[in-house]
Amino acid sequence: MPELLSRLGFEPTRRQGMYLWYRSPLRSSETQASFKVNTQWNSWYDFGEGAGGNIIDFVMKGSPQNSGKIVRYGVPKGLTASRSDVGGTLNI
């Protein structure tokens, strides 16, 4: 997750143990870090949106400002993400 965010041009504003805090990549008017990434679980939560999940959920949530970048750069190779709601694992 941090690698994808970095490829999209987002860097953490604060590190707190296994958590990285970002200005939300889902909302362009963000002034404070309210997007938290758990580096151990490779998951995220956006407090302003009230939504979170894994890297697949993030890409699916998308946004107009990032959708083109995600298509252009893609998801980092070697990434493994699982979705419990579909009962599978995606290896990229």
Sine and cosine of phi, psi and omega as CSV:
sin_phi,cos_phi,sin_psi,cos_psi,sin_omega,cos_omega
0.00,0.00,-0.74,0.67,0.02,-1.00
-0.87,0.49,-0.57,0.82,0.01,-1.00
-0.91,0.41,-0.68,0.73,0.04,-1.00
-0.89,0.45,-0.71,0.70,0.00,-1.00
-0.88,0.48,-0.64,0.77,0.03,-1.00
-0.90,0.44,-0.66,0.75,0.04,-1.00
-0.89,0.45,-0.47,0.88,0.02,-1.00
-1.00,0.08,-0.07,1.00,0.05,-1.00
0.99,-0.11,0.26,0.96,0.00,-1.00
-0.93,-0.36,0.79,-0.61,0.03,-1.00
-0.88,-0.48,0.51,-0.86,-0.02,-1.00
-0.91,0.42,0.58,-0.81,0.07,-1.00
-1.00,-0.09,-0.29,0.96,-0.02,-1.00
-0.42,-0.91,0.60,-0.80,0.10,-1.00
-0.90,-0.44,0.71,-0.70,-0.04,-1.00
-0.61,-0.79,1.00,0.01,-0.06,-1.00
0.89,0.46,-0.83,-0.56,0.00,-1.00
-1.00,0.08,0.10,1.00,-0.03,-1.00
-0.96,-0.28,0.66,-0.75,0.14,-0.99
-0.89,-0.45,0.72,-0.69,0.00,-1.00
-0.95,-0.32,0.71,-0.71,-0.02,-1.00
-0.77,-0.63,0.35,-0.94,0.31,-0.95
-0.95,0.31,0.64,-0.77,-0.13,-0.99
-0.87,0.49,0.81,-0.58,0.11,-0.99
-0.98,0.22,-0.10,1.00,-0.02,-1.00
-1.00,-0.09,-0.21,0.98,-0.03,-1.00
-0.72,-0.70,0.86,-0.51,-0.10,-1.00
-0.96,0.27,-0.36,0.93,-0.05,-1.00
-1.00,0.00,0.20,0.98,-0.06,-1.00
-0.91,0.41,0.77,-0.64,0.04,-1.00
-0.91,-0.41,-0.36,0.93,0.02,-1.00
-0.84,-0.54,0.45,-0.89,0.01,-1.00
-0.94,0.34,0.90,-0.44,0.04,-1.00
-0.70,-0.71,0.24,0.97,0.00,-1.00
-0.91,-0.41,0.93,-0.37,-0.11,-0.99
-0.95,-0.31,0.74,-0.68,0.05,-1.00
-0.91,-0.40,0.79,-0.62,0.11,-0.99
-1.00,-0.05,0.94,-0.33,-0.08,-1.00
-0.96,0.29,-0.36,0.93,0.03,-1.00
-0.96,0.28,-0.66,0.75,-0.04,-1.00
-0.99,-0.15,-0.10,0.99,-0.05,-1.00
0.81,0.58,0.74,0.68,-0.01,-1.00
-0.81,-0.59,0.21,-0.98,-0.04,-1.00
-0.66,-0.75,0.36,-0.93,0.13,-0.99
-0.55,-0.84,0.78,-0.62,0.04,-1.00
-0.97,-0.25,0.95,-0.32,-0.06,-1.00
-0.91,0.41,-0.51,0.86,0.03,-1.00
-0.95,0.31,-0.55,0.84,0.02,-1.00
-1.00,0.03,-0.42,0.91,-0.10,-0.99
0.94,0.34,0.53,0.85,-0.05,-1.00
-0.68,-0.73,0.40,-0.92,0.04,-1.00
-0.25,-0.97,-0.10,-1.00,0.02,-1.00
0.43,-0.90,-0.48,-0.88,0.02,-1.00
-0.97,-0.23,-0.16,-0.99,-0.08,-1.00
-0.91,0.42,-0.54,0.84,0.04,-1.00
-0.91,0.42,-0.68,0.73,0.04,-1.00
-0.88,0.48,-0.63,0.77,0.00,-1.00
-0.89,0.45,-0.74,0.67,0.00,-1.00
-0.90,0.44,-0.64,0.77,0.01,-1.00
-0.92,0.38,-0.60,0.80,0.02,-1.00
-0.90,0.44,-0.70,0.71,0.08,-1.00
0.73,0.69,-0.07,-1.00,0.11,-0.99
-0.23,-0.97,0.41,-0.91,0.00,-1.00
-0.83,0.56,-0.59,0.81,-0.06,-1.00
-0.97,0.26,-0.35,0.94,-0.06,-1.00
-0.93,-0.37,-0.32,0.95,-0.14,-0.99
-0.84,0.54,-0.67,0.74,0.03,-1.00
-0.91,0.42,-0.62,0.78,0.01,-1.00
-0.92,0.39,-0.63,0.77,0.01,-1.00
-0.90,0.44,-0.67,0.74,0.03,-1.00
-0.90,0.43,-0.67,0.75,-0.06,-1.00
-0.94,0.35,-0.72,0.69,-0.08,-1.00
-1.00,-0.05,-0.47,0.88,0.00,-1.00
0.96,0.28,0.07,-1.00,0.05,-1.00
-0.99,0.14,0.65,-0.76,-0.02,-1.00
-0.82,0.58,0.67,-0.74,0.02,-1.00
-0.92,0.40,0.51,-0.86,0.02,-1.00
1.00,0.10,0.03,1.00,-0.03,-1.00
-0.98,0.19,0.69,-0.72,0.10,-1.00
-0.89,-0.46,0.78,-0.63,0.03,-1.00
-0.69,-0.73,0.63,-0.78,0.02,-1.00
-0.87,-0.49,0.49,-0.87,0.05,-1.00
-0.84,-0.55,0.93,-0.36,-0.02,-1.00
-0.93,0.38,-0.45,0.89,-0.03,-1.00
-0.96,0.29,-0.33,0.94,0.07,-1.00
-0.92,-0.39,-0.04,1.00,0.10,-1.00
0.91,0.41,0.65,0.76,0.00,-1.00
-0.51,-0.86,0.10,-0.99,0.04,-1.00
-0.82,-0.57,0.66,-0.76,0.03,-1.00
-0.94,-0.34,0.87,-0.50,0.08,-1.00
-0.96,-0.29,0.84,-0.54,-0.04,-1.00
-0.93,-0.36,0.00,0.00,0.00,0.00
